[in-house]
Amino acid sequence: MTARSQEAAASGRSDPWRFLAGDGAVAFLMILPAAILFCLFYLWPFVNGFWLSLHNWDGFSDPTWAGLSNYQRLLHDRIFLGALRNNLIFVVAVVILKNVLGLGLALLLNRALVGRAFFRAAAFVPVTMSFVAVGLLWSWIYNPVFGLLNGALDLFGLGGLKQSWLGDADIALYSIIVVDVWKWLGFHAVIYLAGLQTIPSELYESAKMDGAGPLQRFRHVTVPMMMPIIFINTILGLSGAFVRNFDIVYVLTKGGPNHATEVVLTYMMSKAFQDGAMSYAAAIGYMLFLIVGLASVGLLALMRRQRLDV
């Protein structure tokens, strides 16, 4: 402690700059570059973007004040509401499938299988692929003329099930959901696998000695012990389904046919760069931020209550 800080402490004076004395100054200087970068690239764009959403601006002329009119317009925008509905369908389907299939795959990979290391690595390969590569790959698979999926249906005598997987408005969104689940399944399975390996084997042995069968052990041992991991995977799936689906949707369908696969991010990008409605696109982005934030806070509160109940 320096002489100045000792004098301030002895006199009992409240010195607002006392934290800069001694080690405090070093700590302040060390976090200052990160704080500047955070304010420059995160805080300022966030505040400036919200301010922009309260104006009308096409990207070239001077912005004019609009107040909350952009947000009020969202409530009556048929395409935006349809995109939000598609997002909600996407979220529900993806979160359920990723968690159910991810946990099932983790349970299989946690067993003593021949070549288990290979299968673990293979399950994670799609995660390492870029969204564009995944989109191009599945656009070939779904191709109605020479696609692998329709070809496989013909091969097994199921030609009556052939579809225009990305051209039919009734099934295009669900076809994209399959792609997203395929890409991220290995990621969620690895998280579940790490959680399974932390469960003490004594719990399973004790339950087995009490006469519990495989399903009872899964229900009364695995699921309660995995609840924190389930909540983590749910939050990751939720945020990913809202904010990481632009690439796949854009590469596969660009939001078509007739906005059947339009999601909030693709609609936001089209309003910003095709229609030049920058302020309206900003309002769409902040509305999405609000929805994801509220959903995440709700899940975190539910997770905290679950821990307290345990």
N, C-alpha and C positions, 0 to 999 in steps of 0.2 A: 504494500500500500504506500503511495506517495505521501510526501509531507502535506500537500494540499488536501488530499482526501482524508488524511488523519486529522487535520485541523478542522475540516468541515464536519467530520463525524464527532469530534470532541465538542464542538460548539453546538451541535444539534441542528445546524442550519440545513435547510432543504436546498441543495444546489442542483438545478436541473441539468447541469453539465458534468455532474460528478461521475456519471457512468463512463465518461470519456477518459477518466484518469486511469493510468496504469493499464491493466489487462483489458479494461473496458474499451479503451481506444483501439487496441489491437483487434479485439473481436469486432468492433464496429467497422474498421477498415477492411476486415476479411469478408464480411457479409455485404459491404457496400457495392462491389461489382455485380453480385448476383441480384441484389435489390434493384439496382439500376436497370439491369437487363429485364427483370420481371416487370417493372413498371413500364419499360419501353415497349416490350413485345407482347405483354399480356394485359396489364391493367389499363394502359392508355388505349389500345385498340378496343378493349371491352367497353370502356366508357364512351369512346368516340363512336363506336358502332351503335350503341343505344341512343346516343344523341342524334345520329343519322336517321335512325328508325322513326324519330319524331319529326322528320322533315320529308319533303318531296324532292328527290334528286335523281337525275338520270345519268350521273357520272360525268357530265360536261358543264352544264349550266350551274348557276348559283343555286344552292339549296334554299327552299322556302319552307317556312314553319307549317307543320301539319298537325301538331299535337298527337293525339291518340287515334287519329283517323285511320292510319295504316293498320292498327290493331283491331279497330272496329270493322274494317273492311275484311279482315281475315274471317270473322265470324259469319260472313255472308258469301265467302268465296267457295263455290261448289267444288272447284278442283282442289283447293287446299284442304277442305274437309274430307274429300275423298282420299287425298294423299295421307292425311292423318289417320283415317280409318285403315288404309292399307298398312301404315306403320304399326298400328295397334295389333292387327292380325299378324303381321310379321313378328312383332315382339312376343305375343302369346305363343305362337307356334314354335318360334326359334328357342325361346327360353325353356319350354317344356321338353322339346326334342333334344336339345343339347344336354340338359341335365339328366334325362332318363337314359338316353343312349350313351352319354358320356360316363355315367356311373356304371351302366352295364358293361361297357367296354373296359373300364378300369377294373371291374371285378374279374373279367376274363384275363386281363393282362397281369393281374395280381396272383394268379394261380401258377403252379409249377408246370409250365408248358415247354415243349421242345421248341427252341428258336424264339423264346420270349423276347429277348433283346431286339431281334429283327422286327418282330411285330410291333413292339413299342416304337421303334424308329419309324417304321412304315406308317403307323397311325398319325405320326406328327408331321410327315412330309407335306401334306396339303397346307398346313399352317405356314410353312416357310415360302410358299408360292405367293406371288403378287396377285392382287385382286384382278388386274387386267389379264394375267395369264390364266387364272381360274375362269374368268368370264369367257375368254376365247375358247378354252378347252370345252366348257359345257355348251357353248353355242354350237360347236361341232357335234357334240353328243346329242343335243336336242334337235339338230337339223331335221326337218320333216322328210327330206329327200334321201340324203346319204348318211344321216345320223346313226350313231351306234345304238341308241336306245330303240328306235323303230326297227332297225335291222335285227336286233336281238329278239324283239317281239315276233318278227316274221320267222326267225329261225326256230323259235319254240312253238310255232303255230298259233300265235296270239295276235295275228295281224289286225283283228278287229279292235284291238286296244290302241292302235297307232293314233297319235295325236300330233297336231301342230303345237308343240309344248309351249312355245313362246309366242305363238300367233293367236292362240285362243284366249280371249279375255277372261274366260271362266277359270282357267287353270294356270295362266302365265305366272301369277303371283306365287302360287304354291310351287311351281317349278323352280322359281328363284329361291324360295325358302329352302328347298332341298339342297341347292348349291351352297348356300350359306352354312347350313348345318354340316355338310360334307367338309367344308374348308376348316371349320373351327372345332369339329368334334374331337380331334386329337388333342387340341389345347386344353379343353375342359376335362378330357379323360386323364391327362397327365396330372392336373390339379387334384382330381379325385384319387388317382393312384398314390400321390404323395400323402393324401389324407388317410387312405386305407392302411398305409404302411406305418402310421403312427398309432394305430389301435393296438393295444396290448393283446397278445395272443391268449393270455390268461382269461380274458373275458369270454372268448369263444369257447375255451376249454371248460370253463365253469358252466356256461350255458348248455354245453353239450352234455355235461355230467348231470345237469338237471332235467335232461330229456328233451331239450329244445331241438327242433329240426332245423334244416337250412333256412326255411322261410322265417321261422320264429327268430333265429339268430340274426337274420338280416333286419327284421323289423325292430327287435328289441336291443340289439347291440350296434349293428352297423349304422342304421339311420340316425339314432340319437347322437352317436359319436361323430357323425359326419355333418351334423346340422350347420356348424360354422362354415364348412367348405361348401355346402349347398347354397347358403346365403351369398357367399363370395361369388360362386359361379352364376348365381341368379343375377346379381348386380352387374357382373361383367357381360353376361348375355343381354341384359336389358340395355346397357349403354351401347353395346355393339350393334344391337338391332336398330337402335335409333340413329346412331351417328356414324356407323361404319358400313352402311349398306349402299352408299351412293355408287361406289365403283362397280359393284356387281350388277346393280340394276341398270346403270348407264351403259355398260358394255353389252349386256344381254338384250335389253329392250328399249333403253332410253326413256323409260316410263310408259311405253305403249304396251299393247295397242289401245288407243283411245283412252289414255291415262289409267288403264286397268292395273298397271304396276307402278304408277307414280307414287313416290314416297316424298316426304317433306323435303329432304335434301335435294333431290332431283328437281322438284318444283322450285325450290329456292334458287338453284343455279340457273334454271331456265328464265326465271323472272329477272335475275340480275344481268345475265350476259346475252340473252336473246331479246328480251323486252326492254332492257335498259331501266328497269324499275329497281334501282339500287336500294332506295329507302324501304320499299315494300319487301324486298328480299331480306334486308336486315331485320325487319319486324318478324318475318317468318323464322329467322334464325333464333331470335330471342324468345319467341313463343316456344320453339323446340327446346331451348335451354331451360325454360321454366318447367315444361312438362317432365323432362328427364330429371331435373333437380328435385322436383316434388316426389317423383317415383322413387328416386334413390334415397331420399330422406325417409320416406315411408318404410322402405325395406330395411334401412339401418335401424330405425326405431323398432321394427318387428324383430330384428336380430338381437337387439339389446334386451328386449322383453323376454325373448327365448332364453338368453343366457341367465337372466334373473330367475326365470322359472326353474332352470336346471339347478 
